[in-house]
């Protein structure tokens, strides 16, 4: 297992560089000019100086190599300095956002807490709800619980989150006035009343995203459980006199988790990429909204950095899913 993990990590290095190159070239070929928002009264020579200051006057290969050095060398050193109080990254060039005129990673660090509070918590809640629903629905197939679970799952999976979000805002914010319709990202929790307000403003966006995640994961869990409940090893376990609880929760559940792990693990990177539409509906100042504003402003360094971060997270959690396969199923050997 250790050899497999090290080999996959070594393979991931050229993979991430190749993904970075593809993303860099795609963004370079995309239409749009960062100088488009500059007022027309600015003289052309000043615009040319601004383009030089942003590094746009250099050839594409040089700019790509510089970006690689900044992303994979300078920024990790800067994070190390911030964590341990050292100064190794002093005077090193960082990736600067054209829109915010500051380091892209600093802007990302400011947005991550909002994303994790809302999108991350909704994914955890959705997963914790989906797993028992999927297990019980499969074990009690065609029962009233299974029918209700299937109906709610179909609603959560088929109804778009922007409709659910707007519906909740109309009912619980406008009509009943129970929860705020806009997420206040500047709110600071320093007392019981501020904590209650924080919980109130999180309830609706977390519920909307948790419903969607739970609907998807519970369907996979139910289907996987049904496949395993009819296997020969289950009948053998029951014939040996094992209790029904042991058969279902130990033998069937463990084997059923293998395909579900893939769905859960590969869904984690979407937490960091943010639920773009839901964040827009509830005005959550997270990474999804940052990506949208960066695209609208032709802020290529921010778009490229965020996209590569999402790609690295997908590779990382794909590796974690493969490692979990070996833990859940002893028949899988990577060495």
JOWO-V340642 format. One record per residue. PHI is phi in whole degrees, -180 to 180 (999 if undefined). Layout:
PHI
PHI
This chain:
999
-66
-63
-62
-65
-64
-63
-67
-67
-67
-68
-68
-63
-64
-64
-66
-66
-64
-62
-61
-65
-62
-64
-62
-68
-62
-70
-68
-82
-69
-69
124
-135
-62
-87
-66
-85
-73
-56
-67
-73
-73
-62
-60
-65
-70
-62
-64
-65
-66
-64
-64
-64
-83
84
-78
-84
-91
-62
-60
-59
-66
-65
-67
-64
-62
-66
-59
-64
-68
-76
-94
-119
-68
-65
-60
-66
-65
-64
-61
-61
-66
-80
-116
73
-88
-135
-69
-92
-64
70
-81
-74
-105
-77
-105
-75
-71
-83
-98
56
-145
-63
-63
-67
-66
-65
-62
-63
-71
-88
-59
-57
-64
-65
-68
-61
-96
-72
-64
-64
-64
-69
-65
-62
-61
-67
-64
-78
-70
-62
-65
-64
-64
-66
-67
-62
-72
-69
-110
-61
68
-80
-64
-61
-65
-66
-66
-62
-65
-64
-66
-64
-64
-66
-64
-85
-96
-83
-65
-66
-68
-72
-61
-63
-64
-62
-65
-62
-64
-77
-92
-103
-80
-79
-88
57
-85
-128
-70
-82
-116
-78
-88
-75
-89
-68
-113
-90
-137
-157
-65
-67
-69
-67
-62
-65
-62
-64
-62
-77
-91
-61
-68
-64
-66
-64
-60
-74
-65
-62
-67
-66
-64
-62
-70
-69
-64
-66
-64
-64
-64
-64
-67
-64
-63
-63
-83
-64
-99
-80
-65
-66
-72
-64
-65
-63
-68
-67
-77
93
-68
-67
-62
-64
-67
-61
-76
-81
-101
-83
-70
-63
-64
-70
-73
-75
-60
-70
-70
-59
-61
-63
-68
-65
-74
-84
-63
-58
-66
-64
-75
-71
83
-88
-58
-68
-64
-64
-68
-65
-97
59
-80
-84
-107
-69
-62
-67
-62
-65
-63
-65
-67
-65
-64
-94
55
-84
-62
-58
-70
-62
-66
-63
-64
-64
-68
-60
-63
-64
-64
-63
-64
-63
-63
-76
-65
-65
-62
-63
-64
-66
-66
-56
-64
-74
-77
-121
-63
-70
-85
-127
-96
-87
